[in-house]
Amino acid sequence: MASYDFSNDVLLEIFSRADLKTMKKCRVLSKECKDLTYESTFIRPHSQRTSTMVGYLLQCMKIFVYGWRDRFTSNFVSIANSGLEPKLTRNIVAAVNEGLVLCSPRIYGENWFYICKPSTQQWEFIPAPNRRFYRSKISMLVLRLNPLRFIIVGLSDTDCSDDTHSVSVSESDSESDLDSEYSDEEVNDRVVSNEKLWHCEIFDSKSWEWKQSDDLKLTYDDFFKNEQGVSACGGIHWLISNREQDKDIVLSFDGNKEEWTMASLPNSLRRKEYLKVSFKTRAQMVDVWVLNYEHIWIRKHAMNLNKECYLTRFHSFYSADTLVMKDMWSVYFYNFKTQKFVRVTAGNQNIDAAYFIQTDFELIQLKPEYI
């Protein structure tokens, strides 16, 4: 078979007209094809030519609103397109790049969740997990798109007793939850040994039910630096800081193996910012390090910072050449190659969280038909 060498301009014209699913498949053709689809010069024309929504779903909190029902709202911001109305995303709990959003119908409804795709206005309620535990860390991961399979990982602090969050538990619930209880003696023994357990529950869309997984074992010197885990490379990742050793660690959960692993930061990055993409600031320069599939840290970029970026906080990468930063009121897109700086405000609202999504308008089977 004859081989052909196409320029990036030709590839851009071809790939930018492919639908989102086809475009993602093209990434496995070569490293050059993969890198091209992550450039901002590709994302904008692809989004406009294929009606793909790419940007950030903002969880905002209105100011001077006393009723909790109307306190939280959602906005969609993008530098490529607009038009997505996130009507189903009032109280966002977690979200994934593929455009699926996990929400709760009320602010303090930790045991009530629904999964939705805002672009198609589809949603499904999810069964309530174990009511004896308060899940302080909830993240989501898509394992497969066709057919769709996703998991939700919930972590609960086992030191928080049932009395902390009063619930009504039936007799049958009490019997079924006995295996999840932790005695005071067990807790005291762990405190002495400095071992801290996090109760782990996993919701699998394939079975459409929650299951108890092995407890996550950390120490009382470890604490989470980010509430939301980052979904990437087939896993969910958190940045953990150890007070005693004065260092940061990347904690990862493998979605397929359902195993926990840890990766230390290189010495030059310790006590600095961010997960998966770590930043080391020196004057007006920023070094960007990326953790690859082999769990090896690689220095990817050295960037000049625009002076307008100094008072903002790094959030994530929008594309391979564009950083996203945010403060209380705005989201900033900074292209460090062109040094162009775009600010998008959320109106008179406080931005509580921002979630990157890249999604289409095709209907999806959220819940398996056989359930």
Residue pairs with C-beta under 8 A, 6 or more apart in sequence:
6 14
8 32
8 36
11 32
11 33
11 36
12 36
12 41
12 42
12 45
15 23
15 26
15 33
15 36
15 37
15 42
15 46
16 42
16 45
16 46
16 49
16 50
17 46
17 49
17 50
18 26
18 46
18 50
19 50
19 52
19 360
20 50
20 52
20 358
20 359
20 360
21 145
21 146
21 360
23 37
23 46
23 50
24 37
26 33
26 37
27 33
27 34
27 37
28 34
35 320
36 42
37 43
37 46
38 319
38 320
39 319
39 320
39 321
40 318
40 319
40 320
40 321
40 322
40 335
43 54
43 80
43 318
43 319
44 79
44 80
46 52
47 53
47 54
47 78
47 80
47 81
48 80
48 81
50 360
51 360
51 361
52 81
52 358
52 359
52 360
53 76
53 78
53 81
53 83
53 84
53 99
53 119
53 357
53 358
53 359
53 360
53 361
54 78
54 80
54 81
54 357
54 358
54 359
55 76
55 77
55 78
55 79
55 80
55 81
55 84
55 356
55 357
56 76
56 77
56 78
56 318
56 324
56 331
56 354
56 355
56 356
56 357
57 74
57 75
57 76
57 86
57 89
57 92
57 95
57 101
57 118
57 354
57 355
57 357
58 74
58 75
58 76
58 77
58 331
58 346
58 351
58 353
58 354
58 355
59 72
59 74
59 89
59 91
59 92
59 351
59 352
59 353
59 354
59 355
60 72
60 73
60 74
60 75
60 346
60 347
60 349
60 350
60 351
60 352
61 71
61 72
61 73
61 349
61 350
61 352
62 70
62 71
62 72
62 73
62 348
62 349
62 350
63 348
63 349
63 350
65 71
68 106
68 107
71 107
72 90
72 91
72 107
72 352
73 90
73 349
74 86
74 89
74 90
74 92
74 118
75 86
75 346
75 347
75 349
76 82
76 84
76 85
76 86
76 118
77 331
77 344
77 346
79 318
79 333
79 342
79 344
84 118
84 119
85 118
86 101
86 118
87 118
87 121
88 101
88 103
88 116
88 118
88 121
88 123
89 101
89 103
89 116
89 118
90 103
90 105
91 103
91 104
91 105
91 106
91 107
91 109
92 101
92 102
92 103
92 353
92 355
93 102
93 103
93 104
93 113
93 138
94 101
94 102
94 138
94 139
94 140
94 152
94 228
94 355
95 101
95 102
95 140
95 355
95 357
96 140
96 141
96 142
96 150
96 231
96 357
97 142
97 231
97 356
97 357
97 358
98 142
98 145
98 357
98 358
98 359
99 117
99 118
99 119
99 357
99 358
99 359
99 360
100 115
100 116
100 117
100 140
100 142
100 150
100 366
101 115
101 116
101 117
101 118
101 355
101 357
102 113
102 114
102 115
102 126
102 138
102 140
102 152
103 113
103 114
103 115
103 116
104 110
104 112
104 113
104 114
105 112
105 114
106 112
110 134
110 135
110 165
111 128
111 129
111 131
111 167
112 125
112 128
113 125
113 126
113 128
113 152
114 123
114 124
114 125
114 126
115 123
115 124
115 126
115 150
115 205
115 366
116 122
116 123
116 124
116 366
117 123
117 359
117 364
117 366
118 357
118 359
119 359
119 360
119 361
120 361
120 362
120 363
120 364
122 363
122 364
122 366
123 366
124 366
124 367
126 152
126 203
126 208
127 203
127 208
127 209
127 210
129 135
129 154
129 201
129 203
129 210
130 177
130 180
130 201
130 210
130 212
131 167
131 169
131 173
131 177
132 162
132 167
132 169
132 177
132 180
132 181
133 154
133 156
133 158
133 160
133 180
133 199
133 201
134 156
134 157
134 160
134 164
134 165
135 154
135 155
135 156
135 201
136 155
136 156
136 157
136 227
137 153
137 154
137 155
137 198
137 224
137 227
137 229
137 238
138 152
138 153
138 154
138 155
139 152
139 153
139 228
139 229
139 231
139 236
140 150
140 151
140 152
140 153
140 231
140 236
141 150
141 151
141 153
141 231
141 234
141 235
141 236
141 255
142 148
142 149
142 150
142 231
143 149
143 150
143 151
143 234
143 255
143 256
147 365
147 368
148 205
148 364
148 365
148 366
149 204
149 205
149 206
150 205
151 202
151 203
151 204
151 205
151 255
152 202
152 203
153 200
153 201
153 202
153 229
153 236
153 253
154 200
154 201
154 202
154 203
155 198
155 199
155 200
155 216
156 198
156 199
156 200
156 201
157 198
157 199
158 182
158 187
158 196
158 197
158 198
158 199
158 215
159 187
159 196
169 177
179 212
180 199
180 212
182 197
190 196
190 197
191 220
194 219
194 220
194 221
195 217
195 218
195 219
195 220
196 217
196 218
196 219
196 220
196 222
197 215
197 216
197 217
197 218
198 215
198 216
198 217
198 218
199 212
199 215
200 212
200 213
200 214
200 215
200 216
201 210
201 211
201 212
201 213
202 210
202 211
202 213
202 258
203 209
203 210
203 211
204 211
205 366
205 367
205 368
206 368
208 367
208 368
208 371
213 258
216 260
218 240
219 242
219 244
221 242
221 243
221 244
221 245
222 240
222 241
222 242
222 243
222 249
223 240
223 241
223 243
224 238
224 239
224 240
225 238
225 239
225 240
225 241
225 248
225 275
226 238
226 239
226 275
228 353
229 236
229 237
229 238
229 253
230 236
230 237
230 238
230 275
230 276
231 237
232 276
233 293
234 254
234 255
234 256
235 252
235 253
235 254
235 255
236 252
236 253
236 255
237 250
237 251
237 252
237 253
237 275
237 276
238 250
238 251
238 252
238 275
239 248
239 249
239 250
239 251
239 274
239 275
240 248
240 249
240 250
240 251
240 262
241 247
241 248
241 249
242 248
242 249
246 270
246 271
247 264
247 265
247 270
247 271
248 265
248 269
248 270
248 271
248 272
249 262
249 263
249 264
249 265
250 262
250 263
250 264
250 265
250 275
250 276
250 291
251 260
251 261
251 262
252 260
252 261
252 262
252 263
253 259
253 260
254 260
254 261
261 295
263 291
263 295
265 272
265 278
265 297
266 289
266 297
268 280
269 278
269 280
269 289
269 297
272 278
272 279
272 280
272 281
273 279
273 314
274 314
276 290
276 291
277 288
277 289
277 290
277 316
277 317
278 288
278 289
278 291
278 297
279 286
279 287
279 288
279 289
279 314
280 286
280 287
280 289
281 305
284 304
284 305
284 307
285 302
285 303
285 304
285 305
286 301
286 302
286 303
286 305
286 336
287 299
287 301
287 302
287 303
288 299
288 300
288 301
288 302
288 303
289 297
289 298
289 299
289 300
290 297
290 298
290 300
291 297
291 298
292 298
301 336
303 323
303 336
304 336
304 339
305 336
306 334
306 339
306 341
308 332
308 341
308 343
309 325
309 332
309 334
309 341
311 327
312 325
312 326
312 327
312 332
313 325
313 326
313 327
314 323
314 325
315 323
315 324
315 325
315 326
315 331
315 354
316 323
316 324
316 354
316 356
317 323
317 324
318 324
318 333
318 356
321 335
321 336
321 337
322 333
322 334
322 335
322 336
323 333
323 334
323 336
324 331
324 332
324 333
324 334
324 354
324 356
325 331
325 332
325 334
326 332
326 351
326 354
327 351
328 350
328 351
329 345
329 346
329 349
329 350
329 351
330 343
330 344
330 345
330 346
330 351
331 343
331 344
331 346
331 351
331 354
332 341
332 342
332 343
332 344
333 341
333 342
333 343
333 344
334 340
334 341
334 342
335 341
